Amino acid sequence: MSLRSPEDMPAAFARAWMDRDAAALAALFAEDADFVNVVGIWWETRPAIEKAHGYALGSFFAESRLVPGRVKVRRLGEDVAVVHCRFLLTGQKRPDGGAAGRRSTILCFVMQRVGTVWRCVTAQNTDIVPGAETQLAGGGGLKPQDYR
C-alpha cells in the first residue's frame, strides 16, 4: 500500500486494521520504523510491527472496529509531517473472551516522503482517559488521576 500524502495514513492504518492485514499495516512503515503502543511496548522494525499487530489482530482485536476521527497534519518541510488522529476502538476481547468497552486513542505518526511515497518512521498510541490528567503510580499499577 503506497501513501501519496501524509493525510492518507490514518485511513490506510484503519483499513489494514479492519482487514486484519498485519502485512499491509506494517507496509505503511519504514523498514527501521518505531511503534510505541498504549502501554509502552516499543517495536523497532517493520517486521516487529507486523508480528505484534498480526498477533493482536488475530486474537484480542480479531473482532474489533477501528474508526478514525479528527486528523491534524503539521508539515515540517516538504518531506516530513506529523499526523495526529483520534481513533475509536470497539470490539476488543477481554481475557475471559467477553466484549470490552469502547476506547478512544490518539495515534501520532511521523511521516517521511521518499521519492513519491510517504511512510511512517515512528508512531505512538495513547489512550484517552476521560476525567484524568495524568497517571498515578502505586499499589502495583497505574491509576488515572485528576488533580483539578
N, C-alpha and C positions, 0 to 999 in steps of 0.2 A: 504494500500500500504506500503510495507516494503522496506526500503532502505538498501542495503548491503554495500554501501560505500558513503562517503560524496559527491563524484563526481557525484553521481546519482541525487542529489537534483534539480539542475536547470531543467533537462529534465522532472523529475517527476512533478515539480511545473507547468511547461508549459503544460504538458499533462493533468493534472487535470483542469487547466485553460481552455484549449481548449475543454475539455469535459463538461465544465460549472458545474463541480462537486465540490462544496464547501466542502462537507464532505471528499472527497478524498484529497483535498488540505490541509484541516485542519489536517488530519491524518498524514501528514508529520511532524507535530509539536508536541512537548512535551505537556502534559496536561496543564502545567503552563507557556507555551511559551509567548513571547512578539513579537509583529509585529508593526513596525512603518511605516506608508505609506508615500508617497511623500510629503504630506502636513503636516506631523507631527501628524496625528491621531494615537494614541497608543492603541492597543488592547492587553489585558493582560491575556488571557487564550485561550486554543484551541476552546472552544465554541464561544468566542467573535470573534476569527479569522474566524471561519466558518460562523457566522452570517453576518459579514461585507462583506466577499467575496461572500456569497450567494446573498446578496442584489446587489452588484456591477455586478456580473456575470449574474444576471437576468435582469439587467436594462442597464446602460450606457456602460457596457462591454459585453453585450449579443452577439454582432456580431464581437467582437474583435479577433485579432490574436496575440498571444504572442510567439515570436521565440527567443530561447536562442542563444547567440553568444559566445564570448570569455569567458572561465571559468578559474579561477585561484583558486587553493586549497592550503592552508597552514595548515599543520598538526601541532598542538600544543601538541602533545603526541599521545598515541595510541588510545585514546577515545574522542579526541576533535579536531575539524578542523574548519577553517574559509573558506567559499566558496564565492567568488565574481563571479558574472555573469552579463554580459551585455545582455540586452533584447531589442528587437524591438517590439513595440506595435503599431498595426494599427487597424482601425475599431471601435475606441471608438466613441460613440454618443455624439454630442453636446446637451446642454439643449433643443434646438429647434428641436431636432431629426435628424439633418443633420450629416454628417460624419465629424469627427475631423481629423486633420492631424496626421502624424506618430510621435511617441515619442520614444526616447531611454532612457533607465534607467539602473542603476546598482543596483542589489539586493545583499545585503550582508547577508549570512546565517551563523550563528554559530551553528555548528552541534556537537552532543554528541552521542557517542555509548553507548547503554545499552544492554548488552548481545551481540547479533549478529545484532541488528537493530540500525540504525542511525536515529535520529530525530533532527529537528531544535529546538533549545532552544530560539533563538531570530533572528529576521530578520529586516532589514531596507532597504527601497526602496528609491532611489534618482534619480530624473530626471537629464538627461544630457542636459545642456543648451549650445548649440554651441555658441562660441564667448563671453562667460561670465565666470568670475572667482569668482563671489560672487553675493549675492542679496543685493539690496539697499532698505531700508525701507523709506517710505514717501508717502504722498498723499493717505493714506488709504490702502496701499498694498505694495507688494514687486515687484521690477523690476530687472531683470538680469542686471548686471553691469560688465564692463571690465575697469580696470584702466590702462591697458597697452597702 
